């Protein structure tokens, strides 16, 4: 898994989920990662709710027996971003306490 960098976050905020945090992340990276994770979590929540209401269908999504409901894909991404946000929040709190 690639290591999270500021450049990676600038290129794609979802790298906060797909990249591993470095062992001793600097505060600036954690602050930017927090913002990226919050953005990802919030946007996927909105998409999840829109899918439940029938006003959003992901591009290229085709219903099938082996595919999740439309909202489940966004729900899974929301969960990933939420979990990463919790990790980043804990690391920031530790840095602020020291």
C-alpha atoms as an extended CHARMM CRD file, in Angstrom:
* protein
*
        98  EXT
         1         1  UNK       CA              0.0000000000        0.0000000000        0.0000000000  PROA      1               0.0000000000
         2         2  UNK       CA              1.4310000000        3.4300000000       -0.8910000000  PROA      2               0.0000000000
         3         3  UNK       CA              2.3140000000        5.9030000000        1.8640000000  PROA      3               0.0000000000
         4         4  UNK       CA              0.1120000000        8.9700000000        2.2620000000  PROA      4               0.0000000000
         5         5  UNK       CA              1.7300000000       12.2720000000        1.3300000000  PROA      5               0.0000000000
         6         6  UNK       CA              0.5000000000       15.8270000000        0.9180000000  PROA      6               0.0000000000
         7         7  UNK       CA              1.0110000000       15.4750000000       -2.8450000000  PROA      7               0.0000000000
         8         8  UNK       CA             -1.1910000000       12.3820000000       -2.8880000000  PROA      8               0.0000000000
         9         9  UNK       CA             -3.9210000000       14.2560000000       -0.9950000000  PROA      9               0.0000000000
        10        10  UNK       CA             -3.6980000000       17.1640000000       -3.4040000000  PROA      10              0.0000000000
        11        11  UNK       CA             -4.0320000000       14.8040000000       -6.3420000000  PROA      11              0.0000000000
        12        12  UNK       CA             -6.9370000000       12.8350000000       -4.8590000000  PROA      12              0.0000000000
        13        13  UNK       CA             -8.5570000000       13.2830000000       -1.4370000000  PROA      13              0.0000000000
        14        14  UNK       CA             -9.5420000000        9.5820000000       -1.4770000000  PROA      14              0.0000000000
        15        15  UNK       CA             -5.8630000000        8.7320000000       -1.1010000000  PROA      15              0.0000000000
        16        16  UNK       CA             -6.5290000000        9.2910000000        2.6160000000  PROA      16              0.0000000000
        17        17  UNK       CA             -8.3530000000        5.9490000000        2.5080000000  PROA      17              0.0000000000
        18        18  UNK       CA             -6.2840000000        4.0950000000       -0.0830000000  PROA      18              0.0000000000
        19        19  UNK       CA             -2.8430000000        5.0610000000        1.2710000000  PROA      19              0.0000000000
        20        20  UNK       CA             -1.1650000000        4.0820000000        4.5210000000  PROA      20              0.0000000000
        21        21  UNK       CA             -0.2410000000        6.7490000000        7.0370000000  PROA      21              0.0000000000
        22        22  UNK       CA              3.5020000000        7.1040000000        7.5800000000  PROA      22              0.0000000000
        23        23  UNK       CA              4.8370000000        5.8730000000       10.9500000000  PROA      23              0.0000000000
        24        24  UNK       CA              5.3770000000        9.3790000000       12.3780000000  PROA      24              0.0000000000
        25        25  UNK       CA              3.0820000000       11.6510000000       10.3420000000  PROA      25              0.0000000000
        26        26  UNK       CA              3.7870000000       15.3650000000       10.6760000000  PROA      26              0.0000000000
        27        27  UNK       CA              0.9870000000       17.5200000000       12.0470000000  PROA      27              0.0000000000
        28        28  UNK       CA              0.3740000000       19.2750000000        8.7120000000  PROA      28              0.0000000000
        29        29  UNK       CA             -0.1650000000       15.9420000000        6.9700000000  PROA      29              0.0000000000
        30        30  UNK       CA             -2.5740000000       14.8490000000        9.7150000000  PROA      30              0.0000000000
        31        31  UNK       CA             -4.5130000000       18.0990000000        9.5040000000  PROA      31              0.0000000000
        32        32  UNK       CA             -4.8570000000       17.7830000000        5.7260000000  PROA      32              0.0000000000
        33        33  UNK       CA             -5.7010000000       14.0940000000        6.0310000000  PROA      33              0.0000000000
        34        34  UNK       CA             -8.4000000000       14.9630000000        8.5670000000  PROA      34              0.0000000000
        35        35  UNK       CA             -9.9730000000       17.4320000000        6.1390000000  PROA      35              0.0000000000
        36        36  UNK       CA             -9.7800000000       14.9170000000        3.2850000000  PROA      36              0.0000000000
        37        37  UNK       CA            -11.3100000000       12.1080000000        5.3530000000  PROA      37              0.0000000000
        38        38  UNK       CA            -14.0880000000       14.3980000000        6.5540000000  PROA      38              0.0000000000
        39        39  UNK       CA            -14.8040000000       15.4410000000        2.9550000000  PROA      39              0.0000000000
        40        40  UNK       CA            -14.8790000000       11.8130000000        1.7930000000  PROA      40              0.0000000000
        41        41  UNK       CA            -17.1110000000       10.7340000000        4.6620000000  PROA      41              0.0000000000
        42        42  UNK       CA            -19.5470000000       13.6170000000        4.1800000000  PROA      42              0.0000000000
        43        43  UNK       CA            -19.7760000000       13.2860000000        0.3980000000  PROA      43              0.0000000000
        44        44  UNK       CA            -20.3660000000        9.5280000000        0.5330000000  PROA      44              0.0000000000
        45        45  UNK       CA            -23.0370000000        9.9970000000        3.1930000000  PROA      45              0.0000000000
        46        46  UNK       CA            -24.8370000000       12.4410000000        0.9040000000  PROA      46              0.0000000000
        47        47  UNK       CA            -24.5230000000       10.0510000000       -2.0420000000  PROA      47              0.0000000000
        48        48  UNK       CA            -25.7150000000        7.1420000000        0.1060000000  PROA      48              0.0000000000
        49        49  UNK       CA            -28.8220000000        9.0690000000        1.1530000000  PROA      49              0.0000000000
        50        50  UNK       CA            -29.4680000000       10.2280000000       -2.4220000000  PROA      50              0.0000000000
        51        51  UNK       CA            -29.2130000000        6.6340000000       -3.6390000000  PROA      51              0.0000000000
        52        52  UNK       CA            -31.7200000000        5.5180000000       -0.9980000000  PROA      52              0.0000000000
        53        53  UNK       CA            -34.1080000000        8.2150000000       -2.2410000000  PROA      53              0.0000000000
        54        54  UNK       CA            -33.5440000000        7.1440000000       -5.8440000000  PROA      54              0.0000000000
        55        55  UNK       CA            -31.9800000000       10.4110000000       -6.9840000000  PROA      55              0.0000000000
        56        56  UNK       CA            -28.4400000000        9.0490000000       -7.4620000000  PROA      56              0.0000000000
        57        57  UNK       CA            -27.1080000000        6.1130000000       -9.4270000000  PROA      57              0.0000000000
        58        58  UNK       CA            -23.3190000000        5.7550000000       -9.7520000000  PROA      58              0.0000000000
        59        59  UNK       CA            -21.9390000000        6.0360000000      -13.2580000000  PROA      59              0.0000000000
        60        60  UNK       CA            -21.6800000000        2.5900000000      -14.8380000000  PROA      60              0.0000000000
        61        61  UNK       CA            -23.6850000000        0.8370000000      -12.1110000000  PROA      61              0.0000000000
        62        62  UNK       CA            -25.6460000000       -2.1130000000      -13.4170000000  PROA      62              0.0000000000
        63        63  UNK       CA            -28.0660000000       -4.0400000000      -11.2260000000  PROA      63              0.0000000000
        64        64  UNK       CA            -27.3020000000       -7.7050000000      -10.8470000000  PROA      64              0.0000000000
        65        65  UNK       CA            -27.5350000000      -10.6120000000       -8.4850000000  PROA      65              0.0000000000
        66        66  UNK       CA            -23.9080000000      -10.3020000000       -7.3770000000  PROA      66              0.0000000000
        67        67  UNK       CA            -23.7930000000       -6.5080000000       -7.0340000000  PROA      67              0.0000000000
        68        68  UNK       CA            -24.7780000000       -4.5470000000       -3.9230000000  PROA      68              0.0000000000
        69        69  UNK       CA            -27.7090000000       -2.1720000000       -3.8120000000  PROA      69              0.0000000000
        70        70  UNK       CA            -26.8340000000        1.2620000000       -5.1520000000  PROA      70              0.0000000000
        71        71  UNK       CA            -26.5460000000        2.8200000000       -1.6970000000  PROA      71              0.0000000000
        72        72  UNK       CA            -24.3660000000        0.0070000000       -0.3210000000  PROA      72              0.0000000000
        73        73  UNK       CA            -21.3420000000        1.0170000000       -2.3930000000  PROA      73              0.0000000000
        74        74  UNK       CA            -21.5020000000        4.5370000000       -0.9630000000  PROA      74              0.0000000000
        75        75  UNK       CA            -22.1660000000        3.1580000000        2.4970000000  PROA      75              0.0000000000
        76        76  UNK       CA            -19.0170000000        1.0260000000        2.3120000000  PROA      76              0.0000000000
        77        77  UNK       CA            -16.9500000000        4.0190000000        1.1970000000  PROA      77              0.0000000000
        78        78  UNK       CA            -18.5190000000        6.1170000000        3.9740000000  PROA      78              0.0000000000
        79        79  UNK       CA            -17.4800000000        3.4620000000        6.5190000000  PROA      79              0.0000000000
        80        80  UNK       CA            -13.9040000000        3.4280000000        5.2080000000  PROA      80              0.0000000000
        81        81  UNK       CA            -13.6340000000        7.2130000000        5.4050000000  PROA      81              0.0000000000
        82        82  UNK       CA            -15.2530000000        7.2700000000        8.8520000000  PROA      82              0.0000000000
        83        83  UNK       CA            -12.7970000000        4.6850000000       10.1900000000  PROA      83              0.0000000000
        84        84  UNK       CA             -9.8300000000        6.5830000000        8.7600000000  PROA      84              0.0000000000
        85        85  UNK       CA            -11.1450000000        9.8280000000       10.2430000000  PROA      85              0.0000000000
        86        86  UNK       CA            -11.2420000000        8.1850000000       13.6720000000  PROA      86              0.0000000000
        87        87  UNK       CA             -7.6120000000        7.0440000000       13.3600000000  PROA      87              0.0000000000
        88        88  UNK       CA             -6.4650000000       10.4780000000       12.2090000000  PROA      88              0.0000000000
        89        89  UNK       CA             -8.4190000000       12.2070000000       14.9790000000  PROA      89              0.0000000000
        90        90  UNK       CA             -6.7230000000       10.0090000000       17.5780000000  PROA      90              0.0000000000
        91        91  UNK       CA             -3.2650000000       10.7420000000       16.1560000000  PROA      91              0.0000000000
        92        92  UNK       CA             -3.9820000000       14.4830000000       16.1250000000  PROA      92              0.0000000000
        93        93  UNK       CA             -5.2030000000       14.3550000000       19.7130000000  PROA      93              0.0000000000
        94        94  UNK       CA             -2.0220000000       12.5390000000       20.7530000000  PROA      94              0.0000000000
        95        95  UNK       CA              0.1320000000       15.1510000000       19.0280000000  PROA      95              0.0000000000
        96        96  UNK       CA             -1.7740000000       18.0180000000       20.6320000000  PROA      96              0.0000000000
        97        97  UNK       CA             -1.4620000000       16.4120000000       24.0740000000  PROA      97              0.0000000000
        98        98  UNK       CA              2.3030000000       16.0940000000       23.8230000000  PROA      98              0.0000000000
